[in-house]
Amino acid sequence: MIKDNIFKCIGFVEFNQENIDDFKSSGFSIVKPDVQLSNFLESTYHSEYINIMFGDECQHLNKSINTSIHLNHLKKDVLLNKLDLYIFKSNLNSFTAVYSIDYVLDVDDLALFSDLSFNLKGHSTEITVNDKNYTLIDFISKNLFNGIILNDINSDLAQFSGNKFKHYAILDFEKIDFDLDNLLFELGTNSKVGSISSKSLDSPSEKYFNQILENKLSCFNNYSGLSLNDSFVVIGKNNYARENKYSHSTWDEIYFKIFIFNQFIKSTLQIISNSFSKEPVKSRNTFDKFFNTYFFNKISFNFLPNEIYKTIYTSLDIDDDIVFLRDKLNTLSNQLNETQQKQQEFLLLCLSILAALEIPLHIEGIRNIIGINNYVIYNSIIYPLIFITLLAIFIIKYLRRKNSK
């Protein structure tokens, strides 16, 4: 039986400054840590990370929604509690906003919780609010985002987001009398609860199951977590309680921001990779600046935040993306070097031709100096030597270029 839970869905949207100003004027509050939280953060987390996620690098806006939505397929009501915006500066003209929709799922039945989370992840889930029918993504767009299109197929950011929300779930049970790994897999992948133990055709193979659980977060006996590409799930006992402000703040804000931070990194790397073919030089500069600003070996002085960070970071295959982009950067650098070398060789050729045009003047001056008056004998010796010398230079350059390929 579920004693308490957190359930959030996240998505991505591109903002400009006007959009941000509109949200601020429509009731969104700027969220800043209070003195007590600031002191805790400064004693626990590295300053570079604090400046990004709790400082000015990432604007955190929040608004209470408190709207009941009816999930038509399940015939169940859930409370859409609040909307959080985490806004990162992406370039001079635009911002990447990771938005979080917080739901209150007041249920104790595990199967029902799984069904609700599955439906709340789908963009096309049909809902009813105040006797009006919507798809979930359309309702959020029209009523929470002032009509901004959230699944614009022309946006690289929306393409990364896909047709489902990513989700973050913290569940606390009265007692753990079930297979914890099975439930982590089922909730993390949105599989039907009990599908693994049923050994049906839809159950995962043992190899795939073990592969998914390789990146499990397991630091204490009272809870375990699993991070995948589009989810982060923690299941435990006496680990989370909404009425406990410290417990709630830890999982609802502090650790949740680690999830947001990594999702922002992943989305940005994907956008940079997509832009390489269009603007390779600009993409290289963007990647270098982004890497130097947002990549850390560790974010905290304590082990647990680092373990959570590493678990989420690894599940998103961020290192693979970096290697891929580095390879592209190296290829681009080689191409630029080859282009510059060819340009230099062409410039030297032009200079050589210009110099060759002046050779007759120099030859005439040399003939006068050494006092040879017979033009026929002098020219028949000097000009063939010049021709042979220039020909030898071009042959040597050609052979060197051929051997270097």
C-alpha positions in Angstrom: 0.0 0.0 0.0 1.4 3.4 -1.0 1.7 5.8 2.0 2.9 8.9 0.1 4.2 9.9 -3.2 5.5 12.7 -5.5 4.7 12.6 -9.2 5.9 15.1 -11.8 5.9 15.2 -15.6 8.4 17.3 -17.4 8.7 18.7 -20.9 10.7 21.3 -22.9 9.9 24.5 -24.7 11.8 27.4 -26.2 11.2 30.9 -24.8 12.2 34.4 -25.6 12.4 37.3 -23.1 8.8 38.4 -23.9 7.5 35.0 -23.0 9.3 35.2 -19.7 7.9 38.6 -18.9 4.4 37.5 -19.8 4.6 34.6 -17.3 5.9 36.8 -14.6 3.1 39.3 -15.1 0.5 36.5 -15.1 1.0 35.3 -11.6 4.2 33.3 -11.7 6.6 33.9 -8.7 10.4 33.9 -8.8 11.6 31.1 -6.6 14.8 31.8 -4.6 16.2 29.7 -1.7 15.6 31.1 1.8 18.5 31.8 4.2 18.2 28.3 5.8 18.3 26.5 2.5 21.1 28.8 1.2 23.2 27.9 4.2 22.5 24.2 3.7 23.3 24.4 -0.1 26.6 26.3 0.5 27.8 23.6 3.0 26.7 20.7 0.8 27.0 21.6 -2.9 29.8 23.1 -5.1 29.4 26.8 -5.8 29.4 26.3 -9.6 26.3 24.0 -9.4 24.6 26.3 -6.8 25.0 29.3 -9.1 23.4 27.5 -11.9 20.5 25.7 -10.3 19.8 28.0 -7.4 21.2 31.2 -8.7 20.9 33.4 -11.7 21.9 31.0 -14.4 18.6 29.2 -14.2 15.5 31.2 -13.5 12.9 29.2 -11.5 9.3 30.4 -11.8 6.4 28.8 -10.0 2.6 29.1 -10.0 0.0 27.2 -8.1 -2.7 25.7 -10.4 -5.0 23.6 -8.2 -7.1 22.4 -11.0 -8.9 19.0 -11.1 -8.6 17.1 -14.4 -10.6 14.1 -15.3 -8.8 11.3 -17.2 -11.5 10.0 -19.5 -10.1 6.6 -20.2 -9.6 5.7 -16.5 -12.7 7.7 -15.3 -10.5 9.2 -12.5 -9.8 12.7 -11.3 -6.4 14.0 -10.3 -5.2 17.3 -9.0 -2.9 19.4 -11.2 -1.1 21.0 -8.3 1.5 23.5 -9.7 3.6 24.4 -12.7 7.4 25.1 -12.3 9.6 26.6 -15.0 13.3 26.2 -15.1 14.6 28.6 -17.6 18.2 28.3 -19.0 19.9 30.8 -21.2 20.7 29.0 -24.5 21.8 31.9 -26.7 21.4 35.7 -27.1 17.8 35.5 -28.4 16.3 32.4 -26.8 16.0 30.3 -23.6 15.5 26.6 -23.0 12.7 26.1 -20.5 12.2 22.8 -18.8 8.7 22.8 -17.3 7.5 20.5 -14.6 3.8 19.7 -13.9 3.2 18.5 -10.4 0.3 16.2 -9.7 -1.2 15.1 -6.4 -2.1 11.4 -6.9 -4.1 10.7 -3.7 -4.1 6.9 -4.1 -2.8 4.0 -2.1 -3.3 1.3 -4.7 -0.2 0.5 -6.7 -1.9 -0.7 -9.9 -4.0 2.5 -10.0 -0.9 4.7 -9.4 0.8 2.9 -12.4 -2.3 3.5 -14.6 -2.5 7.1 -13.7 1.2 7.7 -14.3 1.0 6.0 -17.7 -1.9 8.2 -18.8 -0.4 11.4 -17.4 2.8 10.8 -19.5 0.9 10.8 -22.8 0.5 14.0 -24.8 -2.6 12.7 -26.5 -4.4 11.5 -23.3 -8.0 12.7 -23.4 -9.1 14.7 -20.4 -12.1 16.8 -19.3 -11.7 20.0 -17.4 -14.8 22.2 -16.5 -16.9 20.2 -19.0 -14.6 20.8 -21.9 -12.7 18.0 -23.6 -9.0 18.3 -24.5 -5.9 16.3 -25.1 -3.5 16.7 -22.2 -0.9 18.6 -24.3 -3.5 21.0 -25.7 -4.9 21.8 -22.3 -1.5 22.6 -20.9 -0.6 24.7 -24.0 -3.9 26.7 -23.9 -4.4 27.1 -20.2 -1.0 27.0 -18.7 1.3 28.4 -21.5 -0.8 31.2 -22.9 -1.3 29.3 -26.2 2.4 28.6 -26.8 2.7 25.4 -28.9 4.5 22.8 -26.9 4.9 20.1 -29.5 6.0 22.2 -32.5 7.6 19.7 -34.9 9.8 22.5 -36.4 11.5 23.0 -33.0 14.6 20.9 -32.3 13.8 21.1 -28.6 10.2 19.8 -29.1 11.5 17.0 -31.3 13.8 15.9 -28.5 10.9 16.0 -26.1 8.9 13.6 -28.3 5.2 12.7 -27.8 5.4 11.8 -24.1 6.4 13.6 -21.0 9.3 12.4 -18.9 8.4 11.6 -15.3 9.8 11.8 -11.8 8.2 9.7 -9.1 9.0 9.1 -5.4 6.9 6.5 -3.7 6.9 5.6 0.0 5.3 2.4 1.3 4.1 1.2 4.7 6.0 -2.0 4.1 8.0 -3.5 1.3 6.6 -7.0 0.8 7.2 -7.2 -2.9 10.1 -7.6 -5.3 11.6 -4.1 -5.3 13.6 -4.5 -8.5 10.5 -5.7 -10.4 8.5 -2.7 -9.4 11.4 -0.3 -10.2 11.5 -1.7 -13.7 7.7 -1.6 -14.1 7.3 1.9 -12.9 10.4 3.2 -14.6 9.4 1.8 -18.0 5.6 2.2 -17.5 5.0 -1.5 -17.8 2.0 -3.1 -16.3 2.5 -3.8 -12.6 2.9 -7.5 -12.2 4.0 -8.1 -15.8 7.4 -9.4 -14.9 6.2 -12.0 -12.3 3.5 -13.1 -14.7 6.2 -14.4 -17.2 3.8 -13.6 -20.1 4.8 -12.8 -23.7 4.9 -9.1 -22.8 7.4 -9.7 -19.9 11.0 -8.5 -20.5 13.7 -11.0 -21.1 16.1 -11.7 -18.3 19.0 -10.1 -20.3 17.0 -6.8 -20.9 15.8 -6.8 -17.3 19.3 -7.1 -15.9 20.6 -4.5 -18.4 18.0 -1.9 -17.2 18.8 -2.6 -13.5 22.5 -2.1 -14.0 22.2 1.6 -13.2 20.1 1.2 -10.1 20.6 3.7 -7.3 21.1 1.7 -4.1 22.8 3.4 -1.2 20.5 2.6 1.8 18.4 -0.3 2.8 15.2 1.7 3.1 14.9 2.8 -0.6 16.2 2.2 -4.1 16.0 4.2 -7.3 16.1 3.7 -11.1 17.0 6.3 -13.7 16.2 5.7 -17.4 16.3 8.0 -20.4 12.8 9.4 -19.7 12.2 8.6 -16.0 13.5 8.7 -12.5 11.8 6.5 -9.9 12.5 6.0 -6.2 10.7 3.4 -4.1 11.2 3.1 -0.3 10.0 2.9 3.2 10.2 5.8 5.7 12.0 7.7 3.1 9.5 10.4 2.1 6.5 12.1 3.7 4.8 15.2 2.3 4.0 16.7 5.7 7.7 16.5 6.7 9.0 19.8 5.2 12.7 18.6 5.2 11.8 15.3 3.5 9.5 17.0 1.0 12.0 19.8 0.2 14.8 17.3 -0.3 13.0 15.1 -2.9 10.6 17.7 -4.3 13.1 20.5 -4.9 16.8 19.7 -4.2 17.1 16.2 -5.7 14.5 17.0 -8.4 16.8 19.9 -9.7 19.5 17.3 -10.2 17.1 15.5 -12.6 16.2 18.8 -14.3 19.9 19.8 -14.7 20.8 16.5 -16.4 17.7 16.7 -18.7 18.7 20.2 -19.7 22.2 19.0 -20.6 20.9 16.1 -22.6 18.5 18.2 -24.6 21.1 20.8 -25.4 23.6 18.2 -26.6 21.0 16.8 -28.9 20.3 20.3 -30.3 24.0 21.0 -30.8 24.4 17.7 -32.6 21.4 18.4 -34.9 22.8 21.8 -35.8 26.3 20.6 -36.9 25.4 20.0 -40.5 23.8 23.5 -40.8 26.3 25.7 -38.9 29.4 23.6 -38.0 31.7 26.5 -36.8 29.0 28.1 -34.7 28.1 24.6 -33.2 31.7 24.0 -32.3 31.9 27.3 -30.4 28.5 26.7 -28.7 29.6 23.2 -27.6 32.9 24.4 -26.2 31.2 27.2 -24.2 28.4 24.9 -23.0 30.9 22.2 -21.9 33.0 24.6 -19.9 29.9 26.0 -18.1 27.8 23.0 -17.3 29.9 19.9 -17.0 31.1 18.8 -13.6 32.8 15.7 -12.2 30.9 16.1 -9.0 28.3 18.6 -7.7 28.5 18.0 -4.0 30.8 17.5 -1.0 28.5 14.7 0.1 28.3 11.3 -1.5 24.5 10.9 -2.0 23.9 13.9 -4.2 26.9 12.8 -6.3 25.4 9.3 -6.6 22.1 10.6 -7.7 23.8 12.9 -10.2 26.0 10.1 -11.5 23.0 7.7 -11.8 20.9 10.1 -13.8 23.9 11.3 -15.9 24.8 7.7 -16.8 21.2 6.7 -17.7 21.0 9.5 -20.3 24.2 8.4 -22.1 25.6 11.9 -21.9 29.2 10.7 -22.1 28.4 8.9 -25.4 27.0 12.2 -26.8 30.1 14.0 -25.7 32.3 11.5 -27.5 30.2 11.7 -30.6 30.4 15.5 -30.6 34.1 15.4 -29.9 34.6 13.2 -33.0 32.6 15.7 -35.0 34.7 18.5 -33.7 37.9 16.7 -34.6 36.6 16.0 -38.1 35.5 19.6 -38.5 39.0 20.8 -37.3 40.7 18.6 -39.8 38.4 19.9 -42.6 39.1 23.5 -41.6 42.9 22.8 -41.5 42.8 21.2 -44.9 40.8 24.2 -46.3 43.3 26.7 -44.8 46.2 24.7 -46.1 44.8 24.7 -49.6 44.1 28.4 -49.4 47.7 29.0 -48.2 49.1 26.8 -51.1 47.0 28.8 -53.6 48.3 32.1 -52.2 51.9 30.8 -52.4 51.3 29.7 -56.0 50.0 33.2 -56.8 53.0 34.8 -55.2 55.3 32.4 -57.1 53.7 33.4 -60.4 54.0 37.0 -59.6 57.7 36.5 -58.7 58.2 34.5 -61.9 56.9 37.4 -63.9 59.6 39.6 -62.5 62.4 37.1 -63.3 63.3 38.6 -66.7 64.0 41.9 -64.9 66.3 40.3 -62.4 68.0 38.2 -65.1 68.7 41.3 -67.1 70.2 43.0 -64.1 72.4 39.9 -63.4 73.6 39.8 -67.0 74.7 43.4 -66.8 76.5 42.8 -63.5 78.6 39.9 -64.8 79.2 41.6 -68.1 77.8 39.0 -70.6 76.9 40.7 -73.8 75.8 37.6 -75.8 72.0 37.4 -75.3 71.6 34.1 -77.1 74.1 32.1 -75.0 73.0 33.7 -71.7 69.3 33.2 -72.3 69.7 29.6 -73.5 71.4 28.7 -70.2 69.4 30.8 -67.7 65.8 30.3 -68.8 66.0 26.4 -69.1 67.5 26.4 -65.6 64.6 28.5 -64.3 62.1 26.3 -66.0 63.7 23.1 -64.6 63.8 24.6 -61.1 60.1 25.6 -61.1 59.1 22.3 -62.6 61.0 20.4 -59.8 59.3 22.6 -57.1 55.8 21.7 -58.4 56.6 18.0 -58.7 57.9 17.9 -55.2 54.8 19.6 -53.8 52.5 17.3 -55.8 54.3 14.2 -54.5 54.2 15.4 -50.9 50.5 16.1 -51.1 49.8 12.7 -52.6 51.8 10.9 -49.9 50.0 12.8 -47.2 46.6 11.5 -48.2 
